């Protein structure tokens, strides 16, 4: 079948079915391993939080199994392990983001590839290849919408992730291109992800990537057994984009899903977060931190303006009253007023600044009350999540700093060595130095190990 007559699902399935580990350039494989390492460190850090323990309790009630959980001794069923690992990777909102797709793809692709490959006793190289396939599909499918999913209340990390995870699982199961296409069609009825959590700091966002993995594995396994799904998964009358975007579907660019597929690697365009918060807050948070270092006289501030891309306003700026008074860490991670105030006052916007008494510190709340937002007319969104902070003093002087390209983005990336440092800092919050070294070896030397050995190495010892 020619690409001219093939559906998008069939084109993506054909790519996934034929890709072999040796087809992936060495530098792409290395970057992929570092992205998985970043996710591993975040997962380890997440294990000490209440959301992780409550998810574990629920998963155990659903039944034990033989699949591993990163940084924990628990053994769960395959799908429940994927769900919990996704929660751990995404739970601190510190995981990577593909800019154009506005999607946290590793948080679903890594847990799915890890669990399925370990279950099948696949090689580490095959695990890595399946992860890269999933990343290419997730980032490209999400890019088609041009940021539109967020505008209508859907979270592409959960929604789009299900299709990528279906292909990951199917590829590891040895499915044909036809089966992989069918798996995507079935995933159309299992994919989900609502942004309603933005209204009250609910925990549901944390489960989106893991649930995408659960949905994907389910769809792939049904396809392997001959279950029939629709063909026009993406471009159909009620396909992904038309059903979820409504009038915005007219702006979709379907060519973005396949342009340069197999030659241009979107894995290298994934941004690694330098701050544990929504990526849309980073530029303004960094700008505020730099102004703090320059010595802003906090007691003489008349007003503060934060410029953000217009597409992010509803996510990190509104409703203004609740953004100025985040009730929990999750609300703080999605608050421009709080991020800017914390940066100006403390010179930091890390995990410590988003927890407990830090959220109610009078001085930071007083600054947050002075933060107004404006639309950044020069924004490069979605390629860059730019931002600018403008401080006006009582004497009329204006201090400002602009971050045109957010730190950690594809055009200003963290180096592999910086990712290792971030991993170590996160992993050491719950793991011994010896365990951290073992995790480092298991992920960065993945191709030298079996997937099952890697999975067991990432789990905590009982």
C-alpha positions as CSV (number, residue, x, y, z in Angstrom):
1,X,0.0,0.0,0.0
2,X,1.4,3.4,-1.0
3,X,1.6,6.2,1.5
4,X,-0.8,8.1,-0.7
5,X,-3.6,5.7,0.1
6,X,-2.4,4.5,3.6
7,X,-4.1,5.9,6.7
8,X,-1.9,7.7,9.2
9,X,-2.1,4.8,11.5
10,X,-0.9,2.4,8.8
11,X,2.1,4.7,8.0
12,X,3.1,4.9,11.6
13,X,2.6,1.2,12.0
14,X,4.8,0.4,9.0
15,X,7.6,2.6,10.5
16,X,7.3,0.9,13.9
17,X,7.3,-2.6,12.5
18,X,10.4,-2.2,10.4
19,X,12.6,-0.2,12.8
20,X,15.5,-2.1,14.3
21,X,17.9,-1.0,17.1
22,X,20.7,-0.7,14.6
23,X,18.7,1.7,12.5
24,X,18.7,4.3,15.3
25,X,21.8,6.5,15.3
26,X,24.2,6.1,18.3
27,X,23.7,9.6,19.5
28,X,19.9,9.2,19.5
29,X,20.1,5.9,21.4
30,X,22.4,7.7,24.0
31,X,20.0,10.6,24.4
32,X,17.1,8.2,24.8
33,X,18.9,6.4,27.6
34,X,19.5,9.7,29.3
35,X,15.8,10.6,29.1
36,X,15.0,7.2,30.7
37,X,17.6,7.9,33.4
38,X,16.0,11.3,34.1
39,X,12.6,9.5,34.5
40,X,14.2,6.9,36.8
41,X,15.6,9.5,39.2
42,X,12.2,11.4,39.3
43,X,10.4,8.1,40.0
44,X,12.7,7.3,42.9
45,X,12.1,10.8,44.4
46,X,8.4,10.4,44.0
47,X,8.2,7.2,46.2
48,X,8.4,9.3,49.4
49,X,5.2,11.3,48.6
50,X,1.7,10.5,49.7
51,X,0.3,10.3,46.1
52,X,2.7,7.4,45.4
53,X,1.8,5.4,48.5
54,X,-1.9,5.8,48.0
55,X,-1.5,4.7,44.4
56,X,0.5,1.7,45.5
57,X,-2.2,0.8,48.1
58,X,-4.9,0.9,45.4
59,X,-2.8,-1.2,43.0
60,X,-2.1,-3.8,45.6
61,X,-5.8,-4.1,46.3
62,X,-6.3,-4.9,42.6
63,X,-3.9,-7.8,42.8
64,X,-0.2,-8.7,43.1
65,X,1.9,-9.8,40.2
66,X,5.5,-10.2,39.0
67,X,6.2,-6.8,37.4
68,X,8.6,-4.4,39.1
69,X,8.0,-0.9,40.4
70,X,10.8,1.7,40.2
71,X,12.3,2.4,43.6
72,X,9.8,0.1,45.4
73,X,9.8,-3.5,46.6
74,X,6.2,-4.1,45.4
75,X,5.4,-6.6,42.7
76,X,2.3,-5.9,40.7
77,X,0.4,-7.1,37.7
78,X,1.8,-5.8,34.4
79,X,-0.8,-3.1,33.8
80,X,-0.8,-1.9,37.4
81,X,3.0,-1.7,37.5
82,X,2.8,0.5,34.3
83,X,0.1,2.7,36.0
84,X,2.2,3.2,39.2
85,X,5.5,3.7,37.4
86,X,3.8,6.4,35.2
87,X,2.5,8.1,38.4
88,X,6.0,8.0,39.8
89,X,7.7,9.5,36.7
90,X,5.1,12.2,36.2
91,X,4.0,12.8,39.8
92,X,6.4,15.7,40.6
93,X,5.9,17.4,37.2
94,X,9.7,17.2,36.8
95,X,9.7,14.9,33.7
96,X,10.6,15.8,30.2
97,X,8.4,17.6,27.6
98,X,8.4,17.7,23.8
99,X,7.9,21.3,23.0
100,X,5.9,21.2,19.7
101,X,3.7,18.4,20.9
102,X,3.4,19.8,24.4
103,X,3.5,16.2,25.7
104,X,5.3,14.4,28.5
105,X,6.0,11.3,26.4
106,X,8.6,9.5,28.4
107,X,6.2,9.2,31.4
108,X,4.1,6.8,29.4
109,X,6.5,5.3,26.9
110,X,9.2,4.3,29.4
111,X,7.0,2.5,32.0
112,X,5.2,0.7,29.1
113,X,8.4,-0.4,27.3
114,X,10.1,-1.4,30.6
115,X,7.2,-3.5,31.9
116,X,6.3,-5.3,28.6
117,X,10.0,-5.9,27.6
118,X,10.7,-7.4,31.0
119,X,7.6,-9.5,30.9
120,X,8.7,-10.9,27.6
121,X,12.3,-11.2,28.6
122,X,13.3,-9.1,25.6
123,X,16.8,-7.6,25.2
124,X,17.8,-4.2,26.5
125,X,18.3,-3.2,22.9
126,X,14.7,-4.1,22.0
127,X,13.4,-2.2,25.0
128,X,15.3,0.9,23.9
129,X,14.1,0.5,20.3
130,X,10.4,0.2,21.4
131,X,10.8,3.3,23.6
132,X,12.2,5.3,20.7
133,X,9.3,4.1,18.5
134,X,6.8,5.2,21.1
135,X,8.5,8.6,21.6
136,X,8.6,9.3,17.9
137,X,4.9,8.5,17.6
138,X,3.7,10.3,20.7
139,X,5.6,13.5,19.9
140,X,4.6,13.6,16.3
141,X,0.9,12.8,16.8
142,X,0.7,15.4,19.5
143,X,2.4,17.9,17.2
144,X,-0.4,17.6,14.6
145,X,-2.8,19.4,17.0
146,X,-0.4,22.5,17.3
147,X,-1.2,22.8,21.0
148,X,-4.9,22.6,20.4
149,X,-5.6,19.8,22.9
150,X,-4.8,22.0,25.8
151,X,-7.1,24.7,24.5
152,X,-10.1,22.4,24.7
153,X,-9.4,20.7,28.0
154,X,-7.5,17.6,27.0
155,X,-4.1,16.5,28.2
156,X,-2.1,15.0,25.3
157,X,0.2,13.2,27.7
158,X,-2.7,10.9,28.6
159,X,-4.7,11.2,25.4
160,X,-2.0,10.7,22.7
161,X,0.2,8.6,24.9
162,X,-2.3,5.7,24.6
163,X,-1.6,5.3,20.9
164,X,2.2,5.4,21.3
165,X,2.0,2.8,24.1
166,X,-0.2,0.5,22.0
167,X,2.5,0.5,19.3
168,X,5.2,0.0,21.9
169,X,3.5,-3.0,23.4
170,X,2.6,-4.4,20.0
171,X,6.1,-4.1,18.6
172,X,7.6,-5.9,21.6
173,X,4.9,-8.6,21.1
174,X,6.2,-9.0,17.6
175,X,3.1,-7.8,15.9
176,X,2.8,-7.2,12.1
177,X,2.3,-3.7,10.7
178,X,-1.4,-4.5,10.2
179,X,-1.8,-5.5,13.8
180,X,0.0,-2.3,15.0
181,X,-2.4,-0.2,12.9
182,X,-5.4,-2.0,14.4
183,X,-4.0,-1.5,17.9
184,X,-4.0,2.3,17.3
185,X,-7.7,2.0,16.2
186,X,-8.6,0.2,19.3
187,X,-6.7,2.7,21.4
188,X,-9.0,5.4,20.1
189,X,-11.7,4.1,22.4
190,X,-9.4,3.9,25.4
191,X,-7.4,7.1,25.3
192,X,-8.2,9.8,27.8
193,X,-7.0,12.7,29.8
194,X,-8.9,15.7,31.2
195,X,-7.4,19.0,32.3
196,X,-10.0,19.6,35.0
197,X,-7.3,19.0,37.6
198,X,-6.2,22.6,36.9
199,X,-9.2,23.9,38.8
200,X,-8.3,22.5,42.2
201,X,-4.9,20.8,42.1
202,X,-6.4,17.3,41.9
203,X,-4.1,14.3,41.5
204,X,-5.6,13.0,38.3
205,X,-2.9,14.4,36.0
206,X,-0.4,12.2,37.8
207,X,-2.2,9.1,36.5
208,X,-2.6,10.1,32.9
209,X,0.7,8.7,31.5
210,X,0.4,5.4,33.4
211,X,-3.2,5.1,32.3
212,X,-2.1,5.7,28.7
213,X,0.2,2.7,29.1
214,X,-2.6,0.6,30.5
215,X,-4.8,1.6,27.6
216,X,-2.1,1.0,25.1
217,X,-1.2,-2.5,26.4
218,X,-4.8,-3.4,26.4
219,X,-5.4,-2.2,22.9
220,X,-2.3,-4.0,21.6
221,X,-3.1,-7.3,23.2
222,X,-6.7,-7.2,21.8
223,X,-5.3,-6.5,18.4
224,X,-2.9,-9.4,18.7
225,X,-5.9,-11.7,19.3
226,X,-7.8,-10.4,16.3
227,X,-10.0,-7.8,17.9
228,X,-11.2,-5.3,15.2
229,X,-10.9,-1.5,15.6
230,X,-11.6,1.4,13.2
231,X,-9.2,2.2,10.4
232,X,-9.2,6.0,10.2
233,X,-7.9,6.4,13.7
234,X,-6.6,9.9,13.4
235,X,-8.2,11.5,10.3
236,X,-11.7,9.9,10.4
237,X,-15.0,11.7,10.9
238,X,-14.8,10.8,14.6
239,X,-11.1,10.1,14.7
240,X,-8.8,11.5,17.3
241,X,-8.5,15.1,16.0
242,X,-12.1,15.7,14.8
243,X,-13.7,14.2,17.9
244,X,-11.5,16.0,20.4
245,X,-10.7,19.3,18.7
246,X,-14.0,20.3,17.1
247,X,-13.5,23.4,15.0
248,X,-9.8,23.5,15.9
249,X,-9.3,20.3,13.9
250,X,-9.2,22.5,10.8
251,X,-5.8,23.9,11.9
252,X,-4.2,20.4,12.3
253,X,-1.2,19.7,10.1
254,X,-1.2,15.9,9.5
255,X,2.1,16.1,7.7
256,X,3.9,16.7,11.0
257,X,3.2,13.1,12.0
258,X,5.4,11.6,9.3
259,X,7.7,14.4,8.1
260,X,11.3,13.0,8.2
261,X,10.1,9.9,10.0
262,X,13.1,7.6,10.5
263,X,15.5,10.3,9.5
264,X,14.7,13.2,11.9
265,X,14.5,12.0,15.4
266,X,12.1,13.8,17.7
267,X,13.8,12.2,20.7
268,X,16.5,14.8,20.3
269,X,14.0,17.6,20.5
270,X,12.7,16.6,23.9
271,X,13.3,19.1,26.7
272,X,14.5,18.0,30.1
273,X,13.1,20.1,32.9
274,X,15.6,22.1,35.1
275,X,12.7,23.0,37.5
276,X,10.1,20.7,39.1
277,X,7.0,22.5,37.7
278,X,4.9,22.9,34.6
279,X,7.2,23.8,31.8
280,X,5.1,26.9,31.0
281,X,6.3,28.5,34.3
282,X,10.0,27.9,33.7
283,X,11.0,31.0,31.8
284,X,9.3,33.4,34.2
285,X,10.6,31.5,37.2
286,X,14.2,31.6,35.8
287,X,13.8,35.3,35.0
288,X,12.6,36.0,38.5
289,X,15.5,34.0,40.0
290,X,18.0,36.0,37.9
291,X,16.5,39.3,39.0
292,X,16.8,38.1,42.6
293,X,20.5,37.5,42.1
294,X,20.9,41.0,40.7
295,X,19.5,42.4,43.9
296,X,15.9,43.5,43.5
297,X,14.8,45.7,46.5
298,X,11.8,43.7,47.5
299,X,10.4,46.3,49.9
300,X,10.2,48.9,47.1
301,X,8.3,46.9,44.5
302,X,5.2,48.7,43.2
303,X,4.1,46.1,40.6
304,X,5.3,42.9,38.8
305,X,4.3,41.9,35.3
306,X,4.9,38.4,33.9
307,X,4.6,37.9,30.2
308,X,3.7,34.4,29.0
309,X,2.5,32.8,25.7
310,X,-1.2,33.4,25.2
311,X,-1.8,29.7,24.8
312,X,-0.6,29.1,28.4
313,X,-2.7,31.7,30.2
314,X,-5.6,29.4,31.1
315,X,-3.2,26.8,32.5
316,X,-0.7,28.8,34.6
317,X,-2.3,32.3,35.1
318,X,-6.0,31.8,35.6
319,X,-8.1,31.9,37.7
320,X,-5.9,34.6,39.2
321,X,-7.1,34.4,42.7
322,X,-6.4,30.7,43.1
323,X,-3.1,31.0,41.3
324,X,-2.0,33.6,43.9
325,X,-2.9,31.2,46.7
326,X,-1.9,27.7,45.7
327,X,-3.2,25.2,48.3
328,X,-0.8,22.4,47.5
329,X,2.3,21.6,45.6
330,X,0.4,20.8,42.4
331,X,-1.3,24.1,42.3
332,X,2.1,25.8,43.0
333,X,3.6,24.0,40.0
334,X,1.0,25.5,37.8
335,X,1.1,29.1,39.2
336,X,2.9,31.9,37.5
337,X,2.3,34.4,40.4
338,X,3.7,31.9,42.9
339,X,6.7,30.9,40.7
340,X,7.6,34.5,40.1
341,X,7.2,35.5,43.7
342,X,9.3,32.5,44.9
343,X,12.0,33.3,42.4
344,X,12.2,37.0,43.4
345,X,12.1,36.4,47.1
346,X,14.0,33.1,47.6
347,X,16.1,32.8,44.4
348,X,14.7,29.3,44.0
349,X,11.6,27.4,42.8
350,X,12.3,23.8,43.6
351,X,10.5,21.0,45.4
352,X,11.2,22.5,48.9
353,X,9.6,25.8,47.8
354,X,6.4,24.0,46.7
355,X,5.7,22.2,50.0
356,X,4.3,22.7,53.4
357,X,4.9,26.1,55.2
358,X,6.5,27.5,52.1
359,X,3.1,27.8,50.4
360,X,1.8,30.1,53.1
361,X,4.8,32.3,53.8
362,X,3.4,35.8,54.1
363,X,6.3,37.5,52.3
364,X,5.9,35.3,49.2
365,X,2.1,35.7,49.1
366,X,2.4,39.4,49.4
367,X,4.7,39.4,46.3
368,X,2.3,37.0,44.5
369,X,-0.5,39.5,45.0
370,X,1.6,42.0,43.0
371,X,2.1,39.7,40.0
372,X,-0.1,40.5,37.0
373,X,0.2,38.6,33.8
374,X,0.4,39.8,30.2
375,X,0.5,38.1,26.8
376,X,4.0,37.8,25.4
377,X,3.7,39.1,21.8
378,X,7.1,37.9,20.9
379,X,6.6,34.3,22.1
380,X,7.9,31.4,20.1
381,X,5.3,29.0,21.5
382,X,5.1,26.1,21.1
383,X,8.7,25.6,20.1
384,X,9.8,27.8,23.0
385,X,7.9,28.5,26.2
386,X,9.3,32.0,26.6
387,X,8.7,34.4,29.4
388,X,9.6,37.8,30.8
389,X,9.4,39.4,34.3
390,X,9.1,43.2,34.6
391,X,9.5,44.7,38.1
392,X,8.5,48.4,38.5
393,X,9.8,50.0,41.7
394,X,8.1,52.8,43.7
395,X,10.6,55.4,42.3
396,X,9.6,54.5,38.7
397,X,12.7,52.4,37.9
398,X,12.0,49.3,35.8
399,X,14.0,46.0,36.2
400,X,13.3,43.3,33.7
401,X,14.7,40.0,32.4
402,X,13.5,38.0,29.4
403,X,14.1,34.3,28.8
404,X,13.3,34.0,25.0
405,X,14.3,30.3,24.9
406,X,13.4,28.4,28.1
407,X,16.3,26.6,29.7
408,X,16.2,22.9,28.9
409,X,14.4,23.2,25.6
410,X,15.7,21.6,22.4
411,X,17.4,24.9,21.4
412,X,18.9,25.3,24.9
413,X,19.2,21.7,26.1
414,X,20.6,20.3,29.3
415,X,23.7,18.2,28.4
416,X,23.8,14.5,29.1
417,X,26.1,15.2,32.1
418,X,23.6,17.7,33.5
419,X,20.9,15.1,33.2
420,X,23.1,12.6,35.1
421,X,23.6,15.3,37.8
422,X,19.8,15.9,38.0
423,X,19.2,12.1,38.2
424,X,21.6,11.7,41.0
425,X,20.1,14.6,43.0
426,X,16.7,13.1,42.7
427,X,17.6,9.5,43.2
428,X,19.7,10.2,46.3
429,X,16.6,11.5,48.1
430,X,15.5,7.8,48.6
431,X,18.4,5.6,47.4
432,X,21.9,4.9,48.8
433,X,24.9,6.1,46.7
434,X,25.6,2.4,45.8
435,X,22.0,2.0,44.6
436,X,22.3,5.2,42.6
437,X,25.4,3.9,40.8
438,X,23.6,0.6,40.1
439,X,20.6,2.5,38.6
440,X,23.0,4.6,36.5
441,X,24.6,1.5,35.0
442,X,21.3,-0.3,34.4
443,X,19.9,2.5,32.3
444,X,22.9,4.0,30.5
445,X,24.2,0.6,29.7
446,X,20.8,-0.8,28.8
447,X,21.9,-2.4,25.6
448,X,24.3,-4.6,27.4
449,X,21.6,-6.0,29.7
450,X,18.4,-7.8,29.3
451,X,15.2,-5.8,29.8
452,X,14.3,-8.1,32.8
453,X,17.7,-7.4,34.4
454,X,17.2,-3.7,34.0
455,X,13.7,-3.8,35.4
456,X,14.9,-5.8,38.5
457,X,17.8,-3.4,39.0
458,X,15.4,-0.4,39.1
459,X,13.2,-1.9,41.7
460,X,14.1,-1.5,45.4
461,X,15.4,-4.6,47.1
462,X,13.3,-6.1,49.9
